[in-house]
Amino acid sequence: MEDKFVNQIQAESTAEYNELGMKLFGEENYSDACIALERAIEINDNPELRLQVMNNLGNCYVELQKYNEAIEILEQASKFEVDQKQYALTLNNLGTAYQVKGDFDKAMTIFQRACVVDSDNLVVLHALGVNFSKTGEYDLALEVFEKILSSKELDANQKMITLTSKGNCFLFKKPPEYTKALECYSTVIELAPDDSVVLYYLAKCYEQIGKKGEAIAKVEKYFEAHPLNKRNLRLLNKLATLYITNKMWEDAEKNISKVTDQFIDRNYWEETFAWSRLFSRLAQHFSHQGNNEKALFYFDRAIFWNDQNSYAHTYYALHYLKMNDIENFNVYKQKALDTAKGSKNKALHKNILELIESYKNEILTRK
């Protein structure tokens, strides 16, 4: 496949392959972008471009979750003798690779090095602030974000990015400060009303302060003007969740039915689990209503999206018990217990077992 792709393109030089790679990167075609950028490095007919290509390739590896490859190429790039701004940029990319890999300590060391090299670099400062927030050091993160927002060099895009990160600090710190988070997100939405990521956090805030109606109205208005795509899928998940918590079952089902295989990246566990949980909750509703056809359909969807969802297996088992299907009850009970055993949550197996026994006794008593 790689040879076929290379043979199809009309690039010959490092510069042409780099340009093609970045075009593909902008189109989110990261696999082919990597092939083009790797080819650019192999040709190596333009030494002045080599560092730029290595940085681009490292960022591409990050998008493909090839973190070790990204770190390897960016470590090499960080050894080049270049001016301070370029060196800080390379360190920033390297730190980001460690950060998304989950090595926050290593990322922190690198971001701090980058800040020493170029203390006024707002991109590097933002990365440092994000790393503080990732490790729960929200006050330190907020200090960094305030410094960025007070900079005379701040442009509109960096302002929106920083306000979003600042809002996230207020949203996720303990205890959360929802009002301050809302102020940040609302400012961003005024500047970029089509930003589905920020709207997701805005809706989350409204939900937490009990204004679910306002959250639903804002998200519904967004989807009236925007088709569903991979970028706003998380926002649709939030809307469906709001419908379910408000017992708006028809609206929930209508929105969930829009989600097809093409939208969800099955490599992202959190994303597949979020949809699995929603399908399971909808299935439980139909189970309570006695609608076996829909209950079975949505339980199947829940497990299709994430077969490690122990609770989906549990409620699927209990639904079969209601139907007097003891064979399938035992099958899904065992699946629930097996997936719970494999979970990082050590208490999950016990919780699942207790839940099954509790509901089992309740179902059998009613019979």
KEKE-3310 file (N, C-alpha, C; in steps of 0.2 Angstrom, whole numbers, plus 5000, padded with zeros to 4 digits):
npx = (5004:5010:5020:5012:5005:5016:5020:5010:5010:5017:5028:5046:5056:5063:5057:5045:5039:5038:5029:5018:5015:5011:5000:4992:4991:4984:4972:4969:4973:4983:4990:4995:5001:5012:5019:5023:5031:5041:5047:5052:5062:5070:5075:5082:5088:5088:5096:5092:5079:5077:5075:5063:5055:5057:5051:5038:5035:5036:5025:5015:5016:5012:4998:4994:4995:5007:5018:5031:5038:5037:5043:5056:5060:5059:5067:5079:5078:5079:5092:5098:5108:5101:5092:5085:5071:5067:5072:5065:5052:5054:5057:5045:5036:5042:5039:5026:5023:5028:5019:5006:5008:5007:5017:5020:5029:5041:5037:5035:5048:5054:5046:5048:5062:5060:5054:5064:5073:5065:5056:5045:5037:5022:5015:5023:5022:5008:5007:5015:5006:4995:5000:5002:4989:4985:4991:4984:4988:4981:4980:4993:4993:4983:4989:4999:4991:4985:4995:4998:4986:4988:4997:5004:5006:4997:4986:4970:4966:4975:4970:4957:4960:4967:4958:4949:4957:4959:4946:4943:4951:4945:4933:4937:4944:4945:4935:4924:4923:4910:4904:4915:4921:4911:4911:4923:4921:4909:4914:4923:4914:4907:4916:4919:4907:4904:4912:4912:4919:4921:4908:4903:4909:4903:4890:4891:4894:4882:4874:4879:4876:4863:4855:4849:4840:4844:4856:4853:4845:4855:4864:4855:4852:4865:4866:4856:4861:4873:4880:4881:4898:4914:4921:4911:4905:4906:4899:4886:4885:4884:4872:4863:4864:4860:4846:4842:4844:4835:4824:4819:4815:4812:4818:4831:4833:4831:4842:4853:4852:4858:4871:4883:4894:4904:4907:4913:4929:4936:4948:4949:4946:4939:4930:4922:4917:4909:4899:4894:4890:4879:4870:4867:4860:4849:4844:4841:4830:4821:4820:4814:4802:4797:4799:4805:4811:4817:4825:4834:4840:4847:4855:4864:4870:4877:4886:4893:4899:4908:4915:4920:4912:4907:4895:4885:4885:4880:4867:4861:4861:4852:4841:4838:4835:4823:4816:4815:4825:4836:4848:4855:4855:4865:4876:4879:4880:4892:4900:4900:4906:4919:4924:4924:4934:4945:4947:4954:4949:4948:4938:4927:4923:4917:4907:4899:4895:4887:4877:4871:4866:4857:4848:4843:4837:4827:4820:4816:4808:4797:4792)
npy = (4994:5006:5008:5009:5021:5030:5029:5034:5048:5064:5070:5074:5080:5084:5095:5095:5083:5086:5097:5091:5081:5090:5095:5084:5081:5092:5089:5079:5066:5056:5045:5043:5056:5053:5044:5052:5062:5054:5049:5062:5064:5053:5056:5068:5080:5093:5100:5111:5110:5099:5099:5105:5095:5084:5088:5090:5077:5070:5076:5071:5057:5058:5061:5049:5041:5035:5036:5033:5032:5046:5052:5047:5053:5066:5068:5067:5078:5088:5089:5097:5111:5126:5142:5150:5151:5141:5130:5130:5127:5114:5108:5110:5102:5089:5088:5088:5076:5067:5071:5067:5054:5051:5053:5064:5070:5069:5077:5089:5093:5095:5105:5116:5118:5123:5135:5142:5143:5151:5162:5170:5164:5160:5148:5138:5141:5139:5125:5121:5126:5118:5105:5107:5107:5094:5086:5090:5101:5114:5128:5132:5131:5140:5152:5152:5153:5165:5173:5172:5177:5190:5195:5206:5201:5192:5183:5182:5168:5161:5167:5161:5148:5148:5153:5143:5132:5138:5139:5125:5122:5128:5120:5107:5107:5104:5110:5111:5127:5132:5144:5153:5145:5145:5158:5159:5150:5155:5167:5162:5156:5167:5172:5162:5154:5142:5132:5116:5109:5118:5121:5109:5109:5120:5116:5106:5112:5120:5109:5104:5114:5113:5118:5111:5113:5124:5120:5110:5117:5126:5117:5110:5120:5122:5110:5111:5119:5113:5098:5081:5076:5069:5077:5084:5074:5071:5081:5078:5066:5072:5079:5068:5062:5072:5072:5059:5060:5069:5061:5061:5052:5048:5058:5056:5043:5046:5054:5046:5036:5042:5039:5031:5018:5024:5036:5034:5032:5017:5015:5023:5021:5028:5035:5025:5019:5029:5030:5017:5016:5025:5018:5007:5013:5017:5005:4999:5007:5003:4990:4991:4996:4985:4982:4971:4969:4982:4983:4973:4976:4988:4984:4975:4985:4992:4983:4980:4992:4993:4980:4978:4984:4982:4984:4985:4972:4966:4972:4967:4954:4953:4957:4946:4938:4943:4939:4926:4918:4908:4903:4912:4922:4917:4917:4931:4936:4929:4935:4948:4947:4942:4953:4963:4958:4960:4973:4989:4994:4989:4986:4984:4970:4965:4974:4972:4959:4960:4969:4961:4950:4957:4963:4951:4944:4953:4953:4939:4939:4947:4939)
npz = (5000:5004:4994:4983:4985:4985:4972:4965:4967:4962:4967:4970:4976:4993:4998:4990:4994:5008:5007:5002:5012:5023:5017:5017:5030:5035:5030:5038:5035:5041:5040:5026:5026:5034:5027:5016:5022:5028:5017:5012:5021:5018:5005:5007:5001:5004:5016:5024:5026:5034:5048:5050:5043:5051:5063:5058:5055:5067:5074:5066:5069:5082:5081:5075:5086:5088:5098:5103:5092:5088:5098:5097:5084:5087:5097:5091:5082:5092:5094:5085:5080:5081:5080:5094:5094:5085:5091:5103:5098:5094:5106:5112:5104:5106:5120:5120:5114:5124:5134:5128:5128:5141:5150:5161:5169:5162:5151:5158:5162:5149:5144:5153:5150:5137:5140:5146:5136:5127:5133:5131:5122:5117:5114:5119:5132:5134:5132:5144:5154:5151:5154:5168:5172:5168:5178:5189:5195:5196:5200:5197:5184:5180:5183:5173:5162:5164:5162:5149:5143:5147:5138:5126:5114:5111:5100:5092:5090:5099:5110:5111:5113:5125:5134:5134:5139:5152:5156:5157:5168:5179:5178:5181:5192:5210:5223:5209:5199:5193:5188:5185:5175:5165:5161:5154:5144:5138:5133:5123:5114:5110:5101:5093:5087:5082:5087:5092:5102:5113:5115:5120:5133:5138:5139:5148:5159:5161:5163:5176:5185:5185:5175:5163:5153:5146:5142:5133:5124:5118:5112:5103:5095:5089:5081:5072:5063:5059:5051:5057:5061:5063:5072:5080:5086:5100:5106:5102:5109:5122:5121:5119:5131:5140:5135:5140:5154:5157:5154:5141:5130:5117:5110:5113:5107:5094:5091:5094:5085:5074:5074:5066:5061:5054:5060:5072:5080:5083:5089:5100:5116:5126:5119:5112:5124:5129:5120:5121:5134:5133:5124:5132:5142:5136:5132:5144:5148:5139:5142:5155:5151:5145:5132:5123:5110:5106:5117:5117:5105:5108:5118:5111:5103:5112:5117:5105:5103:5113:5120:5132:5142:5157:5164:5154:5150:5162:5164:5152:5155:5165:5159:5151:5161:5165:5155:5156:5151:5155:5150:5142:5152:5160:5152:5149:5162:5165:5156:5161:5173:5169:5162:5171:5180:5172:5173:5177:5189:5204:5213:5205:5200:5212:5214:5203:5204:5216:5212:5202:5210:5218:5209:5203:5214:5216:5204:5203:5215:5211:5202)
capx = (5000:5014:5023:5007:5004:5022:5021:5005:5011:5021:5034:5052:5061:5062:5052:5038:5036:5036:5023:5012:5014:5008:4993:4988:4991:4979:4966:4968:4975:4989:4994:4998:5005:5018:5023:5026:5036:5046:5050:5055:5068:5074:5078:5087:5091:5088:5097:5089:5072:5077:5073:5056:5052:5057:5045:5031:5034:5035:5018:5011:5016:5007:4991:4993:4996:5014:5021:5038:5041:5037:5048:5063:5062:5059:5074:5085:5078:5081:5100:5101:5110:5097:5091:5081:5064:5066:5074:5059:5047:5055:5056:5037:5033:5044:5036:5019:5023:5028:5012:5000:5009:5006:5023:5019:5035:5046:5035:5036:5055:5055:5042:5052:5068:5058:5052:5070:5075:5061:5051:5039:5034:5015:5013:5026:5018:5001:5009:5017:5000:4991:5004:5001:4982:4985:4994:4980:4990:4976:4982:4999:4990:4979:4994:5002:4986:4984:5001:4997:4981:4990:5003:5003:5007:4991:4981:4963:4966:4978:4966:4952:4963:4969:4952:4946:4961:4957:4939:4944:4954:4939:4928:4939:4947:4941:4929:4924:4920:4907:4903:4921:4922:4906:4913:4928:4918:4905:4918:4925:4908:4905:4921:4919:4900:4904:4917:4909:4922:4920:4901:4903:4911:4898:4884:4893:4894:4875:4871:4881:4873:4855:4852:4849:4836:4848:4861:4849:4843:4861:4867:4851:4853:4871:4865:4851:4865:4879:4879:4886:4904:4919:4923:4906:4902:4906:4894:4880:4884:4882:4865:4859:4865:4855:4840:4841:4844:4828:4819:4816:4818:4811:4823:4838:4834:4832:4849:4858:4851:4862:4878:4885:4901:4909:4909:4917:4935:4936:4954:4949:4942:4935:4924:4918:4914:4904:4893:4892:4886:4872:4866:4865:4855:4843:4842:4838:4824:4816:4819:4809:4795:4794:4800:4811:4814:4822:4830:4839:4844:4852:4860:4868:4874:4881:4892:4896:4904:4913:4913:4922:4908:4904:4888:4881:4884:4876:4860:4859:4860:4846:4835:4837:4832:4816:4813:4815:4830:4842:4854:4858:4857:4871:4881:4880:4882:4899:4904:4900:4911:4925:4926:4926:4940:4951:4947:4959:4945:4948:4931:4922:4920:4913:4901:4895:4892:4882:4872:4867:4862:4852:4842:4841:4832:4821:4816:4813:4803:4792:4789)
capy = (5000:5012:5009:5011:5028:5034:5029:5038:5055:5067:5073:5071:5083:5084:5101:5093:5078:5090:5101:5086:5078:5094:5096:5078:5082:5097:5085:5073:5060:5056:5039:5045:5061:5050:5041:5057:5065:5049:5050:5068:5063:5048:5060:5073:5084:5100:5100:5117:5108:5093:5100:5106:5089:5080:5091:5088:5069:5069:5078:5066:5051:5059:5060:5042:5038:5032:5040:5031:5035:5053:5054:5046:5058:5073:5068:5068:5085:5093:5090:5101:5118:5131:5148:5149:5150:5135:5125:5130:5124:5107:5105:5110:5096:5084:5088:5086:5069:5064:5072:5063:5047:5050:5054:5071:5072:5071:5083:5095:5095:5098:5112:5121:5119:5127:5141:5145:5145:5156:5163:5174:5160:5158:5141:5134:5143:5136:5118:5121:5126:5112:5100:5108:5105:5087:5083:5092:5108:5119:5135:5134:5131:5146:5157:5152:5155:5172:5177:5172:5182:5197:5196:5210:5197:5187:5184:5179:5161:5159:5169:5156:5142:5149:5154:5136:5129:5141:5136:5118:5121:5129:5115:5100:5107:5102:5109:5115:5133:5132:5151:5155:5141:5147:5165:5158:5146:5160:5172:5159:5155:5173:5173:5156:5151:5135:5128:5111:5107:5123:5121:5103:5110:5125:5112:5102:5117:5121:5103:5103:5119:5112:5122:5107:5115:5129:5116:5107:5122:5128:5111:5109:5126:5121:5105:5114:5122:5109:5091:5077:5073:5066:5083:5086:5068:5071:5085:5074:5062:5076:5080:5062:5061:5077:5069:5053:5062:5072:5057:5063:5045:5048:5063:5052:5038:5049:5057:5041:5033:5045:5037:5025:5015:5029:5042:5033:5028:5012:5015:5027:5018:5033:5037:5020:5017:5034:5028:5010:5018:5028:5013:5003:5016:5017:4998:4998:5010:4999:4984:4993:4997:4979:4982:4967:4970:4987:4982:4968:4979:4993:4981:4973:4990:4994:4979:4981:4998:4992:4974:4978:4987:4977:4986:4983:4965:4965:4973:4963:4947:4954:4958:4940:4934:4945:4935:4918:4915:4907:4901:4919:4926:4915:4919:4938:4936:4927:4940:4954:4946:4942:4960:4966:4955:4962:4980:4992:4996:4982:4985:4983:4964:4964:4978:4969:4953:4962:4971:4955:4946:4961:4963:4944:4943:4957:4950:4933:4940:4949:4933)
capz = (5000:5004:4988:4978:4987:4983:4965:4963:4968:4958:4971:4969:4981:5000:4998:4988:4999:5014:5006:5001:5019:5027:5014:5019:5038:5036:5028:5043:5032:5044:5037:5020:5027:5037:5021:5012:5026:5029:5010:5012:5025:5015:5000:5011:4996:5007:5023:5028:5028:5037:5055:5049:5041:5057:5067:5055:5055:5074:5075:5063:5073:5088:5078:5074:5093:5088:5103:5104:5085:5088:5103:5094:5079:5090:5101:5086:5080:5097:5095:5080:5082:5078:5084:5100:5093:5082:5097:5108:5095:5093:5112:5113:5100:5110:5126:5119:5113:5130:5137:5126:5130:5148:5154:5162:5172:5157:5148:5162:5161:5143:5143:5157:5146:5132:5142:5148:5129:5124:5139:5128:5117:5120:5112:5124:5139:5135:5133:5151:5158:5150:5158:5175:5173:5167:5184:5194:5198:5193:5202:5193:5177:5179:5183:5166:5157:5165:5159:5141:5142:5148:5134:5120:5107:5110:5094:5093:5090:5105:5116:5112:5115:5132:5138:5134:5144:5158:5158:5159:5175:5183:5177:5183:5199:5216:5220:5203:5199:5186:5186:5181:5169:5161:5159:5149:5138:5134:5129:5117:5110:5106:5096:5088:5089:5079:5091:5095:5108:5118:5117:5124:5140:5141:5140:5154:5165:5162:5166:5183:5189:5185:5169:5158:5148:5143:5139:5127:5119:5114:5108:5098:5090:5085:5076:5067:5058:5057:5051:5061:5059:5069:5077:5084:5089:5107:5107:5101:5115:5127:5120:5120:5138:5143:5134:5144:5161:5157:5152:5134:5127:5110:5107:5114:5102:5087:5090:5095:5079:5069:5075:5063:5061:5050:5064:5079:5079:5088:5093:5106:5121:5130:5114:5111:5130:5130:5116:5124:5140:5131:5121:5137:5146:5132:5132:5151:5148:5135:5146:5160:5147:5142:5124:5122:5104:5107:5123:5114:5099:5110:5122:5106:5101:5118:5117:5099:5103:5118:5123:5139:5146:5162:5166:5149:5150:5168:5162:5147:5158:5169:5154:5149:5167:5165:5149:5158:5147:5160:5147:5140:5158:5163:5147:5150:5168:5165:5152:5165:5178:5166:5160:5178:5182:5168:5174:5182:5195:5208:5216:5200:5200:5218:5213:5198:5208:5221:5208:5199:5215:5221:5204:5202:5219:5215:5198:5205:5220:5208:5198)
cpx = (5004:5017:5018:5006:5010:5022:5015:5006:5017:5027:5040:5057:5059:5056:5045:5035:5034:5029:5017:5010:5010:5001:4989:4987:4985:4972:4965:4969:4982:4993:4998:5003:5012:5022:5026:5032:5042:5050:5054:5062:5073:5078:5083:5091:5091:5089:5094:5082:5071:5074:5065:5052:5051:5052:5039:5030:5032:5027:5013:5010:5012:5000:4989:4994:5003:5019:5029:5041:5042:5042:5055:5065:5063:5065:5079:5084:5080:5089:5103:5103:5106:5096:5086:5074:5062:5067:5068:5053:5048:5054:5048:5034:5035:5040:5029:5018:5024:5021:5007:5001:5008:5011:5024:5025:5040:5044:5036:5043:5057:5052:5046:5058:5066:5057:5059:5073:5072:5055:5045:5035:5027:5013:5016:5023:5012:5002:5011:5010:4995:4994:5002:4994:4981:4987:4990:4983:4987:4978:4988:4997:4987:4984:4997:4997:4984:4990:5001:4992:4983:4995:5000:5003:5002:4987:4974:4962:4969:4974:4960:4954:4965:4963:4949:4950:4959:4950:4939:4947:4949:4934:4930:4943:4942:4941:4929:4921:4917:4905:4909:4922:4917:4908:4918:4925:4913:4908:4921:4920:4906:4910:4921:4912:4900:4909:4913:4912:4921:4912:4899:4904:4906:4892:4885:4892:4886:4872:4873:4878:4865:4852:4852:4845:4840:4853:4858:4848:4849:4864:4862:4851:4859:4869:4860:4855:4871:4877:4883:4892:4908:4920:4918:4902:4901:4901:4887:4879:4882:4874:4861:4859:4860:4848:4838:4840:4837:4822:4815:4819:4817:4817:4830:4838:4835:4839:4854:4858:4855:4869:4879:4892:4906:4911:4914:4924:4936:4943:4954:4944:4937:4929:4920:4914:4908:4898:4890:4887:4879:4868:4863:4860:4849:4840:4838:4831:4819:4815:4814:4802:4793:4795:4806:4815:4819:4827:4836:4844:4849:4857:4866:4873:4879:4887:4896:4901:4909:4912:4916:4918:4904:4897:4883:4880:4879:4869:4857:4857:4853:4840:4833:4833:4825:4812:4813:4820:4836:4848:4858:4859:4864:4877:4883:4882:4890:4903:4905:4906:4918:4928:4928:4932:4946:4951:4952:4956:4944:4942:4926:4919:4915:4906:4896:4891:4886:4876:4868:4863:4856:4846:4839:4836:4826:4817:4812:4807:4796:4788:4785)
cpy = (5006:5013:5011:5018:5032:5034:5033:5046:5058:5071:5070:5074:5082:5090:5099:5088:5081:5094:5096:5083:5083:5096:5090:5078:5087:5094:5079:5066:5058:5050:5041:5051:5058:5047:5046:5061:5060:5049:5056:5067:5058:5052:5064:5077:5092:5100:5106:5115:5103:5093:5101:5099:5084:5082:5089:5081:5067:5071:5073:5060:5052:5058:5053:5038:5033:5036:5039:5033:5042:5055:5053:5051:5065:5074:5070:5075:5090:5093:5094:5108:5123:5137:5146:5147:5143:5129:5124:5126:5117:5104:5105:5104:5090:5083:5086:5079:5065:5065:5068:5056:5046:5051:5062:5074:5074:5077:5089:5098:5098:5105:5117:5122:5124:5134:5145:5147:5151:5158:5167:5170:5157:5151:5137:5135:5139:5128:5117:5121:5120:5106:5100:5105:5097:5083:5086:5098:5114:5126:5137:5135:5138:5152:5158:5155:5163:5176:5177:5177:5189:5199:5201:5206:5192:5189:5181:5172:5159:5161:5164:5150:5142:5149:5147:5132:5131:5139:5129:5117:5123:5123:5108:5101:5105:5107:5113:5122:5135:5139:5154:5151:5143:5154:5164:5155:5151:5165:5169:5158:5161:5174:5168:5152:5144:5130:5122:5109:5111:5122:5115:5105:5115:5121:5108:5106:5118:5115:5102:5108:5119:5116:5117:5109:5120:5125:5113:5111:5125:5123:5110:5114:5125:5115:5106:5117:5118:5102:5087:5075:5071:5071:5084:5080:5068:5075:5082:5069:5065:5077:5074:5061:5065:5074:5064:5055:5066:5068:5058:5057:5045:5053:5059:5047:5041:5051:5051:5037:5036:5043:5031:5023:5020:5034:5040:5029:5023:5011:5019:5024:5022:5034:5031:5018:5022:5032:5021:5012:5021:5023:5009:5006:5016:5010:4997:5001:5006:4992:4985:4994:4990:4978:4978:4968:4976:4987:4978:4972:4984:4990:4978:4979:4993:4990:4979:4987:4997:4986:4973:4981:4982:4978:4984:4976:4963:4966:4969:4956:4948:4954:4951:4936:4936:4941:4928:4915:4914:4906:4908:4923:4924:4917:4926:4939:4935:4932:4947:4953:4945:4949:4964:4964:4958:4970:4983:4994:4989:4981:4983:4976:4962:4968:4975:4963:4955:4965:4966:4952:4950:4961:4956:4943:4947:4955:4944:4934:4942:4944:4929)
cpz = (5000:4997:4983:4979:4984:4976:4962:4963:4964:4961:4970:4974:4988:5001:4996:4992:5005:5013:5005:5008:5023:5024:5017:5027:5039:5034:5033:5040:5034:5042:5031:5021:5030:5031:5017:5016:5027:5022:5010:5016:5022:5009:5002:5006:4998:5014:5028:5030:5032:5044:5054:5047:5047:5062:5065:5056:5062:5076:5072:5066:5079:5086:5077:5081:5093:5092:5103:5097:5085:5093:5100:5089:5082:5094:5097:5084:5085:5098:5089:5083:5078:5082:5089:5099:5090:5087:5101:5105:5095:5100:5114:5110:5104:5117:5125:5117:5119:5134:5135:5127:5137:5153:5156:5165:5167:5153:5151:5161:5155:5142:5147:5153:5140:5134:5144:5141:5126:5128:5137:5123:5120:5119:5117:5131:5140:5136:5141:5155:5157:5154:5165:5176:5172:5174:5190:5198:5195:5194:5198:5186:5175:5179:5176:5161:5158:5162:5152:5140:5143:5143:5128:5114:5106:5104:5096:5094:5097:5111:5117:5115:5123:5136:5139:5139:5151:5161:5161:5166:5180:5184:5181:5190:5204:5221:5214:5204:5193:5184:5182:5175:5163:5157:5153:5143:5134:5130:5122:5112:5106:5100:5091:5090:5086:5082:5095:5102:5114:5120:5121:5132:5143:5143:5147:5160:5167:5166:5174:5187:5188:5179:5163:5152:5143:5139:5132:5122:5115:5110:5102:5092:5086:5079:5071:5061:5055:5057:5055:5058:5065:5074:5082:5087:5096:5109:5107:5107:5121:5127:5121:5127:5142:5141:5139:5151:5162:5155:5145:5130:5120:5107:5107:5108:5095:5086:5090:5088:5073:5069:5072:5063:5059:5055:5070:5077:5085:5092:5099:5111:5124:5125:5114:5118:5131:5126:5119:5130:5138:5128:5127:5141:5142:5132:5139:5151:5144:5138:5152:5157:5145:5135:5123:5116:5104:5112:5120:5109:5102:5115:5117:5104:5106:5118:5111:5099:5108:5122:5130:5144:5151:5163:5160:5149:5156:5166:5157:5150:5162:5165:5152:5155:5167:5160:5151:5154:5151:5156:5145:5146:5160:5158:5148:5157:5169:5162:5157:5170:5175:5164:5166:5180:5179:5169:5178:5189:5199:5211:5211:5200:5206:5217:5208:5201:5212:5217:5204:5204:5217:5216:5203:5207:5218:5209:5200:5210:5216:5204:5203)
residu = (MET:GLU:ASP:LYS:PHE:VAL:ASN:GLN:ILE:GLN:ALA:GLU:SER:THR:ALA:GLU:TYR:ASN:GLU:LEU:GLY:MET:LYS:LEU:PHE:GLY:GLU:GLU:ASN:TYR:SER:ASP:ALA:CYS:ILE:ALA:LEU:GLU:ARG:ALA:ILE:GLU:ILE:ASN:ASP:ASN:PRO:GLU:LEU:ARG:LEU:GLN:VAL:MET:ASN:ASN:LEU:GLY:ASN:CYS:TYR:VAL:GLU:LEU:GLN:LYS:TYR:ASN:GLU:ALA:ILE:GLU:ILE:LEU:GLU:GLN:ALA:SER:LYS:PHE:GLU:VAL:ASP:GLN:LYS:GLN:TYR:ALA:LEU:THR:LEU:ASN:ASN:LEU:GLY:THR:ALA:TYR:GLN:VAL:LYS:GLY:ASP:PHE:ASP:LYS:ALA:MET:THR:ILE:PHE:GLN:ARG:ALA:CYS:VAL:VAL:ASP:SER:ASP:ASN:LEU:VAL:VAL:LEU:HIS:ALA:LEU:GLY:VAL:ASN:PHE:SER:LYS:THR:GLY:GLU:TYR:ASP:LEU:ALA:LEU:GLU:VAL:PHE:GLU:LYS:ILE:LEU:SER:SER:LYS:GLU:LEU:ASP:ALA:ASN:GLN:LYS:MET:ILE:THR:LEU:THR:SER:LYS:GLY:ASN:CYS:PHE:LEU:PHE:LYS:LYS:PRO:PRO:GLU:TYR:THR:LYS:ALA:LEU:GLU:CYS:TYR:SER:THR:VAL:ILE:GLU:LEU:ALA:PRO:ASP:ASP:SER:VAL:VAL:LEU:TYR:TYR:LEU:ALA:LYS:CYS:TYR:GLU:GLN:ILE:GLY:LYS:LYS:GLY:GLU:ALA:ILE:ALA:LYS:VAL:GLU:LYS:TYR:PHE:GLU:ALA:HIS:PRO:LEU:ASN:LYS:ARG:ASN:LEU:ARG:LEU:LEU:ASN:LYS:LEU:ALA:THR:LEU:TYR:ILE:THR:ASN:LYS:MET:TRP:GLU:ASP:ALA:GLU:LYS:ASN:ILE:SER:LYS:VAL:THR:ASP:GLN:PHE:ILE:ASP:ARG:ASN:TYR:TRP:GLU:GLU:THR:PHE:ALA:TRP:SER:ARG:LEU:PHE:SER:ARG:LEU:ALA:GLN:HIS:PHE:SER:HIS:GLN:GLY:ASN:ASN:GLU:LYS:ALA:LEU:PHE:TYR:PHE:ASP:ARG:ALA:ILE:PHE:TRP:ASN:ASP:GLN:ASN:SER:TYR:ALA:HIS:THR:TYR:TYR:ALA:LEU:HIS:TYR:LEU:LYS:MET:ASN:ASP:ILE:GLU:ASN:PHE:ASN:VAL:TYR:LYS:GLN:LYS:ALA:LEU:ASP:THR:ALA:LYS:GLY:SER:LYS:ASN:LYS:ALA:LEU:HIS:LYS:ASN:ILE:LEU:GLU:LEU:ILE:GLU:SER:TYR:LYS:ASN:GLU:ILE:LEU:THR:ARG:LYS)
# end
